[in-house]
């Protein structure tokens, strides 16, 4: 089986210590020759400037293709498109277009009076510029705000119709979750090759578990049992590596051509899983000056 295409997600640092961790993460994973890497946007656009700085620095210093997250939250249409234009001027040709999470305490999403009403409007506007490869989010399990079980597929189809090029899914813990979603997407007329599964290596089970429950991802009971037993033996890292590798291997065996890793700026487990999948370093990069 050939090695898969891979990509990685990072988040922008808010502290000096976090900055060192980001650059160490990029240094460790860049030699694996990812198809692209993405940099997230904080809730409510709280890391807008930090995201821009991280995107441009990663592209400039490491020569990677970088996709910048861009959301509809707390900005006018003109402000949002101005950010996109600044990326284009910096040589960034990929954007992950999202509705975005509302600021803390706001409750549900409320569009800015002069902003984009939804990710569909943002996608269409970015497509009209002709300057970007547009990636979007997808939900293999029911989004907390979805009206019914078919809403996420219908919404994803509308994103592609609006101009999206590729989709990256929310993370999940069992291969069947993604494979069922892929089959449903194909049945709805979506080219499944344009949907990349999002993979989250489990560096810390309790933290990932909380993250999953908050985002609507189901948590299998067997995972709780497995990590409880592994913790008693001090083998959590070994278990995490084995589980993530098995998940990815199953997806690849089912014809999935690419994997997107949510690194959480902790590269070791992601690197080890990539090694196990046959993805090996192609170049040695120098430290950032």
C-alpha positions as CSV (number, residue, x, y, z in Angstrom):
1,X,0.0,0.0,0.0
2,X,1.5,3.4,-1.0
3,X,2.1,6.0,1.7
4,X,-0.9,8.4,2.1
5,X,-0.9,12.1,1.4
6,X,-0.8,13.8,4.7
7,X,-1.4,17.3,6.1
8,X,-1.2,18.8,9.6
9,X,-3.1,21.4,11.6
10,X,-1.3,23.8,14.0
11,X,-2.6,26.6,16.2
12,X,-1.0,30.0,16.7
13,X,0.9,30.6,19.9
14,X,-0.3,33.1,22.5
15,X,2.8,32.9,24.7
16,X,6.6,32.7,24.3
17,X,6.6,29.1,25.5
18,X,3.8,28.2,23.1
19,X,5.8,29.9,20.3
20,X,8.8,27.6,20.9
21,X,6.4,24.6,20.9
22,X,4.9,25.6,17.6
23,X,8.2,26.0,15.9
24,X,9.5,22.7,17.3
25,X,6.3,21.0,16.0
26,X,6.8,22.5,12.5
27,X,10.5,21.5,12.5
28,X,9.7,17.9,13.5
29,X,6.8,17.4,11.0
30,X,7.9,19.5,8.0
31,X,10.4,16.9,6.8
32,X,7.5,14.5,6.3
33,X,6.6,16.6,3.2
34,X,2.9,17.3,4.0
35,X,0.6,18.3,1.1
36,X,-0.2,21.4,3.2
37,X,-0.5,22.6,6.8
38,X,-3.2,24.7,8.3
39,X,-3.3,27.2,11.1
40,X,-6.4,27.7,13.2
41,X,-8.4,30.8,14.2
42,X,-9.4,31.3,17.8
43,X,-13.0,31.5,18.8
44,X,-14.5,34.9,17.9
45,X,-11.4,35.7,15.8
46,X,-9.3,36.1,19.0
47,X,-6.1,34.9,17.3
48,X,-6.6,36.7,14.0
49,X,-3.3,38.5,13.9
50,X,-1.4,35.6,15.5
51,X,-2.8,33.3,12.8
52,X,-1.6,35.7,10.1
53,X,1.9,35.8,11.6
54,X,2.1,32.1,12.0
55,X,0.9,31.4,8.5
56,X,3.3,33.8,6.8
57,X,6.2,32.7,8.9
58,X,5.7,28.9,8.3
59,X,5.4,29.5,4.6
60,X,8.5,31.7,4.5
61,X,10.8,29.8,6.8
62,X,9.8,26.3,6.0
63,X,8.6,26.5,2.4
64,X,5.4,24.7,3.2
65,X,2.1,25.2,1.6
66,X,0.0,26.8,4.3
67,X,-3.8,27.1,4.5
68,X,-5.0,29.9,6.7
69,X,-8.3,29.5,8.7
70,X,-10.7,32.3,8.1
71,X,-14.1,32.7,9.7
72,X,-17.3,34.8,9.6
73,X,-17.2,35.9,13.2
74,X,-17.0,39.4,14.5
75,X,-15.9,41.1,11.2
76,X,-17.6,42.8,8.3
77,X,-17.4,41.4,4.8
78,X,-14.9,44.0,3.8
79,X,-12.7,43.3,6.8
80,X,-12.8,39.6,6.2
81,X,-12.0,39.9,2.5
82,X,-9.2,42.4,3.3
83,X,-7.6,39.6,5.5
84,X,-8.0,37.2,2.6
85,X,-6.3,39.7,0.3
86,X,-3.4,40.2,2.7
87,X,-2.9,36.4,2.6
88,X,-2.9,36.5,-1.2
89,X,-0.3,39.3,-1.2
90,X,1.9,37.2,1.1
91,X,1.7,34.2,-1.3
92,X,-0.8,32.2,0.6
93,X,-3.2,30.4,-1.8
94,X,-5.1,28.2,0.5
95,X,-7.9,29.1,2.9
96,X,-9.9,27.0,5.3
97,X,-13.3,28.8,5.2
98,X,-15.4,28.3,8.3
99,X,-18.4,29.9,9.9
100,X,-16.4,29.9,13.2
101,X,-17.2,29.6,16.9
102,X,-18.8,32.6,18.6
103,X,-16.9,34.5,21.3
104,X,-17.2,33.0,24.8
105,X,-20.4,33.9,26.5
106,X,-22.3,34.8,23.3
107,X,-24.1,31.5,23.0
108,X,-25.0,30.7,19.4
109,X,-23.5,32.3,16.3
110,X,-24.8,35.7,15.4
111,X,-23.6,37.2,12.1
112,X,-22.0,40.7,12.2
113,X,-24.6,43.1,10.8
114,X,-22.3,43.8,7.8
115,X,-20.6,40.4,7.8
116,X,-21.0,37.1,6.1
117,X,-24.2,35.3,7.3
118,X,-22.7,31.8,6.9
119,X,-19.8,29.9,5.6
120,X,-21.6,29.5,2.3
121,X,-21.5,33.3,1.7
122,X,-17.8,33.3,2.7
123,X,-17.0,30.4,0.4
124,X,-18.8,32.1,-2.6
125,X,-17.0,35.4,-2.0
126,X,-13.5,33.7,-1.8
127,X,-14.3,31.7,-4.9
128,X,-15.2,34.9,-6.8
129,X,-11.7,36.2,-6.1
130,X,-10.2,33.3,-8.0
131,X,-7.1,33.4,-5.8
132,X,-7.6,30.5,-3.4
133,X,-7.9,26.8,-3.0
134,X,-10.9,26.7,-0.6
135,X,-11.1,24.0,2.1
136,X,-14.1,23.6,4.4
137,X,-15.2,21.7,7.5
138,X,-17.3,18.5,7.4
139,X,-19.0,16.6,10.2
140,X,-19.1,12.8,10.1
141,X,-21.2,12.8,13.2
142,X,-24.2,15.1,13.7
143,X,-23.2,18.7,14.4
144,X,-24.7,20.0,17.6
145,X,-26.7,22.6,15.6
146,X,-27.8,20.3,12.8
147,X,-31.6,20.0,12.4
148,X,-31.5,16.3,11.6
149,X,-29.2,13.4,10.6
150,X,-29.1,14.4,7.0
151,X,-28.4,18.1,7.5
152,X,-24.6,17.8,7.6
153,X,-24.5,16.0,4.3
154,X,-26.9,18.6,2.7
155,X,-24.8,21.5,4.1
156,X,-21.6,20.0,2.8
157,X,-23.0,19.6,-0.6
158,X,-24.0,23.3,-0.6
159,X,-20.5,24.2,0.4
160,X,-19.1,22.4,-2.6
161,X,-21.8,24.0,-4.8
162,X,-20.7,27.4,-3.4
163,X,-17.1,26.9,-4.6
164,X,-15.3,24.7,-2.0
165,X,-12.5,22.5,-3.4
166,X,-11.9,20.1,-0.5
167,X,-13.4,19.3,2.9
168,X,-11.7,18.2,6.1
169,X,-13.8,16.4,8.7
170,X,-14.1,16.8,12.4
171,X,-12.1,14.1,14.2
172,X,-13.6,10.7,15.2
173,X,-12.5,7.6,17.0
174,X,-13.7,4.7,14.9
175,X,-13.2,4.2,11.2
176,X,-16.8,3.2,10.6
177,X,-17.9,6.7,11.6
178,X,-16.0,8.2,8.6
179,X,-16.8,5.4,6.2
180,X,-20.5,5.7,6.8
181,X,-20.3,9.4,6.3
182,X,-18.3,8.9,3.1
183,X,-20.9,6.5,1.7
184,X,-23.7,8.9,2.6
185,X,-21.9,11.8,0.8
186,X,-21.4,9.7,-2.3
187,X,-25.1,8.8,-2.3
188,X,-25.9,12.5,-2.2
189,X,-23.7,13.1,-5.2
190,X,-20.6,14.4,-3.5
191,X,-17.2,13.2,-4.8
192,X,-15.9,11.4,-1.8
193,X,-12.2,11.9,-2.9
194,X,-12.7,15.5,-2.0
195,X,-13.3,14.7,1.7
196,X,-10.3,14.1,3.9
197,X,-10.7,12.5,7.4
198,X,-9.5,14.5,10.3
199,X,-7.4,12.5,12.7
200,X,-6.5,13.4,16.3
201,X,-3.7,11.5,17.9
202,X,-4.6,11.0,21.6
203,X,-1.8,12.7,23.5
204,X,-3.9,13.1,26.6
205,X,-7.1,11.0,26.9
206,X,-8.9,13.1,29.5
207,X,-8.3,16.3,27.5
208,X,-9.3,14.8,24.2
209,X,-12.4,13.2,25.7
210,X,-13.6,16.6,27.0
211,X,-12.8,18.2,23.6
212,X,-14.8,15.4,21.9
213,X,-17.9,15.8,24.0
214,X,-17.8,19.6,23.6
215,X,-17.7,19.2,19.8
216,X,-20.3,16.5,19.4
217,X,-17.9,13.6,18.7
218,X,-19.1,10.3,20.3
219,X,-16.8,8.7,22.8
220,X,-16.8,4.8,22.6
221,X,-16.9,3.2,26.0
222,X,-14.1,0.8,25.0
223,X,-11.8,3.8,24.7
224,X,-12.4,4.8,28.3
225,X,-11.7,1.2,29.4
226,X,-8.6,0.9,27.3
227,X,-7.0,4.1,28.6
228,X,-7.9,3.4,32.2
229,X,-6.0,0.1,31.9
230,X,-3.1,1.6,30.0
231,X,-2.7,4.3,32.7
232,X,-2.3,1.7,35.4
233,X,0.6,0.2,33.4
234,X,2.1,3.5,32.2
235,X,1.4,2.6,28.6
236,X,-0.8,5.4,27.4
237,X,1.6,6.5,24.7
238,X,2.0,3.0,23.4
239,X,-1.8,2.5,23.3
240,X,-2.3,5.9,21.6
241,X,0.2,5.2,18.9
242,X,-1.3,1.8,18.2
243,X,-4.9,3.0,18.1
244,X,-4.2,5.9,15.9
245,X,-2.1,3.8,13.5
246,X,-4.8,1.2,13.3
247,X,-7.5,3.8,12.6
248,X,-5.4,5.3,9.8
249,X,-4.5,1.9,8.4
250,X,-8.1,0.9,8.3
251,X,-9.1,4.1,6.4
252,X,-6.3,3.6,3.9
253,X,-7.3,0.0,3.3
254,X,-10.8,1.3,2.5
255,X,-9.4,3.6,-0.2
256,X,-9.0,6.8,1.7
257,X,-6.1,8.7,-0.1
258,X,-5.3,11.4,2.4
259,X,-5.2,12.1,6.2
260,X,-5.3,15.4,8.0
261,X,-3.7,15.3,11.5
262,X,-4.9,17.7,14.3
263,X,-1.5,17.9,16.0
264,X,-2.4,20.3,18.9
265,X,1.2,21.5,18.5
266,X,2.4,18.2,20.0
267,X,4.3,16.5,17.2
268,X,5.8,13.3,18.6
269,X,2.7,11.0,18.4
270,X,1.7,12.3,15.0
271,X,5.3,11.8,13.7
272,X,5.4,8.2,15.1
273,X,2.0,7.3,13.5
274,X,3.2,8.7,10.1
275,X,6.4,6.6,10.4
276,X,4.2,3.6,11.0
277,X,2.2,4.3,7.9
278,X,5.3,4.5,5.8
279,X,5.6,8.3,5.6
280,X,9.3,9.1,6.1
281,X,11.4,12.3,6.1
282,X,12.4,13.6,2.7
283,X,14.5,16.6,3.7
284,X,16.3,18.0,6.7
285,X,15.3,21.5,7.5
286,X,17.5,24.0,9.3
287,X,16.3,25.7,12.5
288,X,14.4,29.0,12.1
289,X,16.9,31.8,12.5
